[in-house]
Amino acid sequence: MRVVAKIGTSSITDGAGAVDHTAIAKVVREVAALRERGHEVLLVSSGAVAAGVATLGFSSRPADMRTLQAVSAVGQTRIMRVWNDELALFDIVGAQVLLDPYDFVDRTQYLHARSTLGRLLELGCVPIINENDAIANHELRYGDNDRIAALVAHSMNADVMVLLTDLDGLYTDDPRSHPDATLVTRVAADDPLLSIRASANGSGRGSGGMASKLAAARIASWSGVRTVIARASRGDVLVEAVEDHGVGTTFAGHDRRLPARKLWIAFAAEVAGAVVVDDGARRALTERRTSLLPAGVRSVEGTFGEGDTVEVKGLDGSVFARGMIYVTADQLEHVAGRQTRDLPDGMVHEVIHRDDLVVLTA
């Protein structure tokens, strides 16, 4: 099997944000055990910012992007040193790979990144992947490694993705504030994943929360990749998750595989607003897979610009698709309901092109 394992900041740093050597050593032992069983492993490791914060003596995580990027550059070298030292004890070579969204959205970059990761696996290395925080554009970045892991799993045709965190899995509510919350053990491929809600709050040391892990699980599921969210401190958690021994929360892989660009639109991009369409447009989008035209638009919600990702809603208010919009909210409000022949000169005919539209439900 090919395995993508992501470990969060809170699971490999202590309360002060310093790198926890013991925690990383545990993960490495389990990676070595997977490799002994013949599995290929790619690691996605958070913790660079937290390690940089601790190294520089800051009392808390910086809020401004410039300082965050500088802190990440400091921390990345330190956390990689620990990974490499622990891997070397098992005669495993680690390889640092820093990625950003362009590596998945741009086709050339996507193929190049996939080729590099594939070659590293052929050479017997364990790629250790992180978002390239030090130079990432604030307007185009992930902000957490959960979605990076899911898109790596997609691009590398992984069999399973494991998201290691400080909780046992996905709960019906936040167990830290709701003691009656129960663990969701299985989510079937045909379950309405978008109906599940989770907190965006993390530990305070990292940037993700359960919401980002759920978004990553959606991406992986729609890539045909089984996903497990489980507690990092559990013994042999990686082996048990890969061998499907019922740890944490398991999301079954979907039989529908979306290309990376559509995965980004559907689950990874931030939603800027919504477009409400009539029943005729809804049928055209879901049954005939057409582009969305102004004639089918009833109303606009929110303020969005050209190239933003928006939800597409039916008259009943339900979200059934997401897409990259070709017009601004103001422009669309002025042409909503108009036939193509009645559009102003220079106005694009498609509100959302079918190549940039993902239907989420039938």
C-alpha positions as CSV (number, residue, x, y, z in Angstrom):
1,M,0.0,0.0,0.0
2,R,0.9,3.6,-0.4
3,V,0.3,5.6,2.7
4,V,0.2,9.4,3.4
5,A,0.5,10.1,7.1
6,K,0.0,13.7,8.4
7,I,1.0,14.6,11.9
8,G,-0.3,17.9,13.4
9,T,1.6,20.5,15.4
10,S,0.0,19.7,18.7
11,S,1.1,16.1,18.4
12,I,4.8,16.7,17.9
13,T,5.4,19.8,20.1
14,D,5.1,20.3,23.8
15,G,3.0,22.9,25.6
16,A,5.6,25.6,25.0
17,G,5.8,24.8,21.3
18,A,9.2,23.1,21.4
19,V,9.7,20.0,19.2
20,D,8.8,16.8,21.1
21,H,11.6,14.4,20.2
22,T,9.7,11.5,21.9
23,A,6.6,12.0,19.9
24,I,8.5,12.2,16.6
25,A,10.5,9.0,17.6
26,K,7.1,7.2,18.1
27,V,5.9,8.2,14.6
28,V,9.2,7.1,13.0
29,R,9.0,3.7,14.7
30,E,5.6,3.2,13.2
31,V,6.7,4.4,9.8
32,A,9.5,1.9,10.0
33,A,7.0,-0.8,10.9
34,L,4.9,0.0,7.9
35,R,7.9,-0.1,5.6
36,E,8.8,-3.5,7.0
37,R,5.4,-4.7,5.9
38,G,6.1,-3.5,2.4
39,H,4.2,-0.2,2.5
40,E,5.4,3.1,1.0
41,V,5.1,6.1,3.3
42,L,4.9,9.8,2.7
43,L,4.9,12.0,5.8
44,V,3.2,15.4,6.0
45,S,4.6,17.2,9.0
46,S,3.4,20.4,10.6
47,G,5.2,22.1,13.5
48,A,7.6,24.5,11.7
49,V,5.9,27.7,13.0
50,A,5.6,26.3,16.6
51,A,9.2,25.2,16.6
52,G,10.3,28.6,15.3
53,V,8.2,30.4,18.0
54,A,9.9,28.3,20.7
55,T,13.4,28.9,19.2
56,L,13.0,32.6,19.0
57,G,11.5,32.9,22.5
58,F,8.2,34.4,21.4
59,S,5.4,34.1,24.0
60,S,2.7,33.3,21.4
61,R,2.2,32.5,17.8
62,P,2.7,35.8,15.7
63,A,-0.4,37.2,14.0
64,D,1.2,39.0,11.0
65,M,2.1,37.1,7.9
66,R,5.6,38.5,7.5
67,T,6.7,37.3,11.0
68,L,4.9,34.0,10.6
69,Q,6.9,33.3,7.5
70,A,10.2,34.2,9.1
71,V,9.4,32.1,12.1
72,S,8.5,29.2,9.8
73,A,11.9,29.4,8.1
74,V,13.6,29.2,11.5
75,G,11.5,26.3,12.7
76,Q,11.6,24.2,9.5
77,T,15.2,23.4,9.8
78,R,14.9,22.4,13.4
79,I,12.0,20.1,13.0
80,M,13.6,18.4,9.9
81,R,16.7,17.8,11.9
82,V,14.7,15.8,14.4
83,W,12.9,13.8,11.7
84,N,16.2,13.0,10.0
85,D,17.9,11.9,13.2
86,E,15.1,9.6,14.2
87,L,14.8,8.1,10.7
88,A,18.5,7.5,10.5
89,L,18.2,5.1,13.5
90,F,16.2,2.8,11.1
91,D,18.5,3.4,8.2
92,I,15.8,5.5,6.5
93,V,16.6,8.6,4.5
94,G,14.2,11.5,4.9
95,A,13.7,14.1,2.1
96,Q,12.3,17.6,2.7
97,V,9.6,18.6,0.2
98,L,8.0,22.1,0.5
99,L,4.8,22.6,-1.5
100,D,2.3,25.3,-2.1
101,P,-1.2,25.5,-3.8
102,Y,0.3,26.2,-7.3
103,D,1.9,22.8,-7.2
104,F,-1.6,21.3,-7.3
105,V,-3.6,23.9,-9.3
106,D,-1.0,24.4,-12.1
107,R,-0.8,21.3,-14.3
108,T,2.9,21.6,-15.0
109,Q,3.7,22.1,-11.4
110,Y,1.4,19.3,-10.4
111,L,3.1,16.8,-12.7
112,H,6.6,18.0,-11.6
113,A,5.7,17.6,-7.9
114,R,4.2,14.2,-8.5
115,S,7.3,13.0,-10.4
116,T,9.7,14.2,-7.7
117,L,7.7,12.5,-4.9
118,G,7.5,9.3,-7.0
119,R,11.2,9.3,-7.6
120,L,11.9,9.7,-3.9
121,L,9.8,6.7,-3.1
122,E,11.7,4.7,-5.8
123,L,14.9,5.7,-4.1
124,G,13.6,4.3,-0.8
125,C,13.2,7.7,0.9
126,V,10.5,9.0,3.1
127,P,9.3,12.4,1.8
128,I,8.6,14.8,4.6
129,I,6.2,17.4,3.2
130,N,5.2,20.8,4.5
131,E,3.5,23.8,3.1
132,N,6.2,26.3,1.9
133,D,5.1,28.8,4.6
134,A,8.3,30.9,4.3
135,I,7.4,32.2,0.8
136,A,3.7,31.4,0.4
137,N,1.5,34.1,-0.9
138,H,-1.0,35.1,1.8
139,E,-3.8,35.2,-0.8
140,L,-3.0,31.7,-2.1
141,R,-2.1,29.3,0.7
142,Y,-3.6,26.5,2.6
143,G,-2.9,27.6,6.1
144,D,-2.9,24.0,7.3
145,N,-1.3,20.7,6.2
146,D,-4.4,18.6,6.3
147,R,-5.5,19.6,2.8
148,I,-1.9,19.4,1.6
149,A,-1.9,15.8,2.8
150,A,-5.2,15.1,1.0
151,L,-4.0,16.5,-2.3
152,V,-0.7,14.6,-2.0
153,A,-2.7,11.4,-1.4
154,H,-4.7,12.3,-4.6
155,S,-1.7,13.0,-6.8
156,M,0.2,10.0,-5.6
157,N,-2.7,7.5,-5.9
158,A,-2.4,6.6,-2.2
159,D,-4.4,3.8,-0.8
160,V,-4.9,5.3,2.6
161,M,-4.4,8.7,4.4
162,V,-4.0,8.9,8.1
163,L,-4.5,12.2,9.9
164,L,-2.9,12.1,13.3
165,T,-4.2,14.5,15.9
166,D,-4.8,15.0,19.6
167,L,-8.3,13.6,19.5
168,D,-9.5,10.0,18.9
169,G,-11.3,11.0,15.7
170,L,-14.4,12.9,14.6
171,Y,-17.0,13.4,17.3
172,T,-20.6,14.5,17.1
173,D,-19.5,17.6,19.1
174,D,-16.3,18.9,20.6
175,P,-15.6,16.4,23.4
176,R,-13.5,19.0,25.3
177,S,-16.6,21.1,26.0
178,H,-19.4,18.5,25.5
179,P,-18.7,15.4,27.5
180,D,-21.8,13.6,26.0
181,A,-20.2,13.8,22.5
182,T,-19.7,10.4,20.8
183,L,-17.1,9.2,18.4
184,V,-18.1,8.8,14.7
185,T,-16.3,5.5,13.8
186,R,-17.3,5.1,10.1
187,V,-18.4,7.4,7.3
188,A,-19.6,5.6,4.2
189,A,-18.6,6.9,0.8
190,D,-22.2,7.8,-0.1
191,D,-22.8,9.7,3.2
192,P,-23.5,13.4,2.8
193,L,-20.1,14.5,4.0
194,L,-20.9,18.1,3.5
195,S,-23.6,17.9,6.2
196,I,-21.1,17.1,8.9
197,R,-20.0,20.1,10.9
198,A,-16.9,20.4,13.0
199,S,-15.1,23.0,15.0
200,A,-12.4,25.1,13.3
201,N,-10.6,25.5,16.6
202,G,-7.3,23.7,17.1
203,S,-4.9,23.4,20.0
204,G,-3.6,27.0,19.7
205,R,-0.2,25.8,18.6
206,G,-1.2,24.8,15.1
207,S,-3.4,26.3,12.4
208,G,-5.8,23.5,11.8
209,G,-8.8,22.1,13.7
210,M,-11.2,19.3,13.1
211,A,-12.9,21.3,10.4
212,S,-9.7,21.2,8.3
213,K,-9.3,17.5,8.9
214,L,-12.9,17.0,7.7
215,A,-12.2,19.0,4.6
216,A,-9.2,16.9,4.0
217,A,-11.2,13.7,4.5
218,R,-13.7,14.9,1.9
219,I,-10.9,15.6,-0.6
220,A,-9.4,12.1,0.0
221,S,-12.8,10.4,-0.1
222,W,-13.6,12.0,-3.5
223,S,-10.1,10.8,-4.7
224,G,-11.0,7.2,-3.8
225,V,-8.6,7.2,-0.8
226,R,-9.7,5.7,2.5
227,T,-9.0,8.2,5.3
228,V,-8.5,7.7,9.1
229,I,-8.5,10.4,11.7
230,A,-7.0,9.1,14.9
231,R,-5.1,10.0,18.1
232,A,-1.3,10.3,17.5
233,S,-0.4,9.1,21.0
234,R,-2.2,5.8,20.6
235,G,0.1,2.8,20.4
236,D,0.7,1.5,16.9
237,V,-1.9,3.9,15.5
238,L,-0.4,4.1,12.0
239,V,-0.2,0.3,11.6
240,E,-3.7,-0.2,12.9
241,A,-5.1,2.6,10.7
242,V,-3.5,1.3,7.6
243,E,-4.6,-2.3,8.3
244,D,-8.1,-1.0,9.1
245,H,-8.4,-2.3,12.6
246,G,-11.1,0.2,13.6
247,V,-9.1,3.0,15.1
248,G,-10.4,6.6,15.1
249,T,-12.8,7.7,12.4
250,T,-12.6,6.0,9.0
251,F,-13.9,7.7,5.8
252,A,-14.5,5.2,2.9
253,G,-13.1,6.2,-0.5
254,H,-15.6,7.4,-3.1
255,D,-15.9,5.6,-6.4
256,R,-15.8,9.0,-8.2
257,R,-12.3,10.5,-8.7
258,L,-12.1,14.2,-9.3
259,P,-9.1,15.9,-10.9
260,A,-7.0,18.0,-8.5
261,R,-8.3,21.3,-9.8
262,K,-11.9,20.3,-9.1
263,L,-11.0,18.9,-5.7
264,W,-9.5,22.3,-4.9
265,I,-12.7,24.1,-6.0
266,A,-15.0,21.6,-4.2
267,F,-13.3,21.3,-0.9
268,A,-10.1,23.3,-0.4
269,A,-10.8,26.8,-1.7
270,E,-12.4,29.3,0.6
271,V,-16.0,30.0,-0.3
272,A,-16.6,33.7,-1.0
273,G,-20.4,33.7,-1.6
274,A,-23.3,31.9,-3.2
275,V,-25.4,31.9,-6.3
276,V,-29.1,30.8,-6.2
277,V,-30.4,29.2,-9.3
278,D,-33.8,28.1,-10.5
279,D,-35.0,24.5,-10.9
280,G,-34.3,24.4,-14.7
281,A,-30.7,25.5,-14.1
282,R,-30.3,23.0,-11.3
283,R,-31.4,20.1,-13.6
284,A,-29.1,21.3,-16.4
285,L,-26.1,21.4,-14.0
286,T,-26.8,18.1,-12.3
287,E,-28.2,16.0,-15.1
288,R,-26.6,17.4,-18.3
289,R,-23.4,18.8,-16.6
290,T,-23.7,22.1,-18.5
291,S,-22.2,25.5,-17.6
292,L,-24.2,27.9,-15.5
293,L,-25.6,30.8,-17.6
294,P,-27.0,34.1,-16.3
295,A,-30.5,33.1,-17.3
296,G,-30.7,30.5,-14.6
297,V,-29.5,32.7,-11.8
298,R,-32.2,34.0,-9.4
299,S,-30.1,35.8,-6.8
300,V,-26.6,36.5,-5.4
301,E,-25.4,36.1,-1.9
302,G,-22.2,37.7,-0.5
303,T,-19.5,39.8,-2.2
304,F,-17.2,37.9,-4.5
305,G,-14.8,38.7,-7.3
306,E,-13.9,37.0,-10.6
307,G,-12.1,33.8,-9.9
308,D,-13.5,33.2,-6.4
309,T,-15.1,30.0,-5.4
310,V,-18.9,30.1,-4.7
311,E,-21.6,27.7,-3.6
312,V,-24.4,27.0,-6.0
313,K,-27.8,26.7,-4.2
314,G,-31.2,25.6,-5.3
315,L,-34.4,27.5,-4.6
316,D,-34.8,25.5,-1.4
317,G,-31.5,26.9,-0.1
318,S,-29.6,23.6,-0.3
319,V,-26.0,23.6,-1.7
320,F,-25.6,21.2,-4.5
321,A,-22.5,22.4,-6.3
322,R,-19.5,24.7,-6.0
323,G,-17.6,26.5,-8.8
324,M,-15.2,29.1,-9.8
325,I,-17.1,32.2,-10.8
326,Y,-16.3,34.2,-13.9
327,V,-18.0,37.5,-12.9
328,T,-18.2,39.7,-9.8
329,A,-21.2,39.7,-7.5
330,D,-22.2,43.2,-8.7
331,Q,-22.0,42.2,-12.4
332,L,-24.1,39.1,-11.8
333,E,-26.8,40.9,-9.9
334,H,-27.3,43.2,-13.0
335,V,-27.6,40.3,-15.4
336,A,-29.3,37.6,-13.3
337,G,-32.2,36.0,-15.2
338,R,-31.2,37.5,-18.6
339,Q,-31.0,35.4,-21.7
340,T,-27.6,35.2,-23.5
341,R,-28.8,37.5,-26.3
342,D,-29.7,40.2,-23.8
343,L,-26.4,40.4,-22.1
344,P,-24.3,43.6,-22.4
345,D,-21.5,43.6,-24.9
346,G,-18.3,42.1,-23.5
347,M,-20.1,40.2,-20.7
348,V,-19.0,36.5,-20.5
349,H,-21.8,34.1,-21.4
350,E,-20.9,31.5,-18.6
351,V,-21.3,32.5,-15.0
352,I,-19.5,29.2,-14.1
353,H,-18.0,27.1,-16.8
354,R,-18.7,23.3,-16.5
355,D,-14.9,22.6,-16.3
356,D,-14.8,24.7,-13.1
357,L,-18.0,23.3,-11.6
358,V,-18.3,20.4,-9.2
359,V,-21.7,18.9,-8.5
360,L,-21.8,17.6,-5.0
361,T,-25.2,16.0,-4.9
362,A,-27.5,14.6,-7.5
